[in-house]
Amino acid sequence: MKKAEIEARRAARLEAEKQRVAGMLEFERKYLDYGYTAVCGIDEAGRGPLAGPVVAAAVILDINDPILYVNDSKKLSEKKRESLYDEIIARAVSVGVGIKNPEIIDEINILQADYEAMRDAISGLSVCPDILLNDAVTIPEVDIKQVAIIKGDAKSLSIAAASIIAKVTRDRIMLELDARYPEYGFARNKGYGTAEHIAALKEFGPAPVHRKTFIGHFTDPDKVVR
């Protein structure tokens, strides 16, 4: 293949990516056109695992400086998420993160812990948003206009960016927990109920970072490994 042809294909792929990203800014542009000045995307990671925290992120992007290749975190490789995490942190107008540990999840349930993490993420922003784009939820006790978007992490660049921040933050926490409790394979399963993880629970019992309200089918939650 000739160099000119390679360059032409590369340019075409780049233009297609720019168009894709422009399409994912539809909601942000619409609400900015309505007169809102700070549009914030909200998403979370870790509602379903048996162990570890739930993490929420809030991200305000500069739509005049769109970050290419941002997408729903589930559609990206771990390497790409890590790279985009650094780029989002560097280029976003503001980023906030909220984390709720297993003790809180067990005390108030995962949904309420998720909401608390989201409220903390909003509070952690250096710029106060005047509208929130949420991935399919409405957060209680928040006095900011909210728009719940079904599958928002695939439709809004701000929500997709928040999904990346939340996912990478949580994955890094699970790597730290893996070093403390290597028998559960947290580096691989990130706390989700894989066959390997469930087998370890049955063999060793739960660690302090397990969610007691999630593991009753697999082990005695009161027999905690210290």
C-alpha positions in Angstrom: 0.0 0.0 0.0 1.4 3.4 -1.0 2.1 6.0 1.7 -0.4 8.4 0.2 -3.1 5.7 0.5 -2.2 5.0 4.1 -2.4 8.7 5.0 -5.7 9.0 3.2 -7.2 6.1 5.2 -5.8 7.5 8.4 -7.3 10.9 7.7 -10.7 9.2 6.9 -10.6 7.4 10.2 -9.8 10.5 12.1 -12.6 12.4 10.4 -15.1 9.6 11.2 -14.0 9.8 14.8 -14.5 13.5 14.9 -18.0 13.1 13.5 -18.8 10.4 16.0 -17.7 12.6 18.9 -19.7 15.5 17.5 -22.7 13.3 17.5 -22.1 12.4 21.2 -22.2 16.2 22.0 -25.8 16.5 20.9 -27.3 16.8 24.4 -24.5 19.1 25.6 -25.0 21.5 22.7 -28.7 21.4 23.1 -28.7 22.5 26.7 -26.0 25.1 26.1 -28.1 26.5 23.4 -31.0 26.7 25.9 -28.8 28.9 28.1 -27.2 26.5 30.5 -23.6 27.3 31.1 -22.1 24.2 32.8 -23.4 20.8 31.6 -22.2 17.9 33.7 -22.2 14.2 32.9 -22.7 11.7 35.8 -22.1 8.0 35.8 -21.0 5.2 38.2 -19.1 1.9 38.4 -19.5 -1.0 40.7 -23.2 -1.5 41.5 -23.1 -5.2 41.0 -19.8 -6.6 42.5 -19.6 -8.7 45.6 -16.7 -6.7 47.0 -15.2 -3.2 46.9 -16.8 0.3 46.7 -19.2 1.9 44.3 -17.7 4.9 42.6 -19.4 7.8 40.9 -17.9 10.5 38.7 -19.1 13.9 37.5 -17.4 15.5 34.5 -17.9 18.9 32.9 -16.2 19.0 29.4 -15.3 21.9 27.2 -17.3 21.1 24.1 -15.1 23.4 22.1 -12.2 21.1 22.9 -13.7 17.6 22.5 -11.7 14.6 23.5 -11.6 12.0 20.8 -12.2 8.3 21.4 -14.2 8.9 24.6 -16.9 6.3 24.7 -18.9 4.1 27.1 -16.1 2.6 29.3 -17.5 -0.9 28.7 -16.6 -0.6 25.0 -13.0 0.4 25.6 -9.9 -1.7 26.5 -8.3 -1.3 29.8 -5.3 0.4 28.2 -7.5 2.8 26.3 -9.5 3.7 29.4 -6.3 4.4 31.3 -5.1 6.7 28.6 -8.4 8.5 28.3 -8.6 8.9 32.1 -5.4 10.9 32.1 -6.6 13.0 29.1 -10.0 13.7 30.7 -8.4 14.8 34.0 -6.0 17.1 32.1 -8.5 18.6 29.7 -12.0 18.6 31.4 -13.3 21.8 32.9 -13.9 20.0 36.1 -14.0 16.4 37.5 -15.5 15.2 40.7 -15.4 11.7 42.2 -17.5 10.1 45.0 -16.7 6.7 46.6 -18.8 4.7 49.0 -17.3 1.6 50.7 -18.9 -1.7 51.4 -19.8 -0.7 55.0 -22.0 2.1 53.7 -23.5 -0.2 51.0 -24.5 -2.7 53.6 -25.9 -0.1 55.9 -28.1 1.9 53.4 -28.3 -0.5 50.4 -26.5 -0.2 47.0 -29.0 2.2 45.4 -28.8 4.8 48.2 -25.0 4.4 48.4 -24.8 5.0 44.6 -26.9 8.2 45.1 -24.6 9.3 47.9 -21.5 8.7 45.7 -23.1 10.8 42.9 -23.9 13.6 45.3 -20.3 13.6 46.6 -19.0 13.6 43.0 -21.1 16.7 42.2 -19.9 18.4 45.4 -16.3 17.7 44.4 -16.5 19.7 41.2 -14.6 23.0 41.2 -17.3 24.5 38.9 -21.0 24.3 39.9 -23.0 22.7 37.2 -26.4 24.1 36.3 -27.7 20.9 34.6 -26.8 17.2 35.0 -26.9 14.6 32.3 -27.4 11.2 34.1 -27.1 7.7 32.9 -30.8 6.6 33.3 -31.3 7.8 36.9 -32.6 10.9 38.7 -30.5 11.6 41.8 -32.6 12.5 44.9 -31.7 15.5 47.1 -30.0 17.4 44.3 -31.2 21.0 43.6 -29.9 21.0 40.0 -31.9 20.3 36.9 -31.4 16.7 35.8 -31.9 14.9 32.5 -32.0 11.1 32.7 -30.8 9.5 29.4 -31.3 5.8 28.8 -27.9 4.3 27.8 -26.5 7.8 28.3 -22.9 6.5 28.4 -23.3 5.7 24.7 -25.1 8.9 23.8 -23.5 11.7 25.7 -19.8 12.5 25.7 -19.9 13.9 29.2 -21.6 10.8 30.6 -19.1 8.6 28.7 -16.2 10.6 30.2 -17.7 10.1 33.7 -18.1 6.4 33.0 -14.3 6.2 32.2 -13.3 8.2 35.3 -15.5 6.1 37.6 -14.4 2.8 36.1 -10.7 3.5 36.1 -10.9 4.9 39.7 -12.7 1.8 40.9 -10.4 -0.6 39.0 -7.3 1.0 40.6 -8.9 0.6 44.1 -9.5 -3.1 43.3 -5.9 -3.5 42.3 -4.9 -2.1 45.7 -7.3 -4.5 47.4 -5.9 -7.4 45.4 -2.5 -6.7 47.0 -4.1 -7.0 50.5 -6.3 -10.0 49.7 -4.7 -11.9 46.8 -6.7 -15.1 47.4 -9.9 -13.5 45.8 -8.4 -12.5 42.5 -9.6 -8.9 42.7 -7.1 -7.8 40.1 -8.8 -10.0 37.6 -12.5 -10.0 38.6 -12.7 -6.5 40.1 -14.9 -7.9 42.8 -17.6 -9.3 40.5 -19.0 -12.8 41.2 -16.9 -14.9 38.9 -16.5 -18.6 39.4 -13.0 -18.0 40.7 -14.2 -15.4 43.2 -17.1 -17.4 44.5 -14.9 -20.5 44.9 -12.5 -18.3 47.0 -15.4 -17.0 49.1 -16.4 -20.6 49.9 -12.9 -21.6 50.7 -11.7 -18.6 52.7 -14.8 -16.8 53.7 -15.3 -13.1 53.2 -12.8 -10.3 53.6 -13.6 -7.0 55.3 -14.1 -5.5 51.8 -16.9 -7.8 50.8 -20.5 -6.6 50.8 -22.2 -8.7 53.5 -25.6 -8.1 52.0 -24.4 -9.4 48.6 -22.7 -12.7 49.6 -25.2 -14.6 51.7 -25.8 -17.2 49.0 -22.1 -18.1 48.9 -20.7 -18.0 52.5 -21.4 -16.9 56.0 -20.9 -13.1 55.9 -20.1 -13.0 59.7 -17.0 -15.2 59.3 -14.7 -12.4 58.0 -11.1 -13.0 57.0 -8.9 -10.2 58.6 
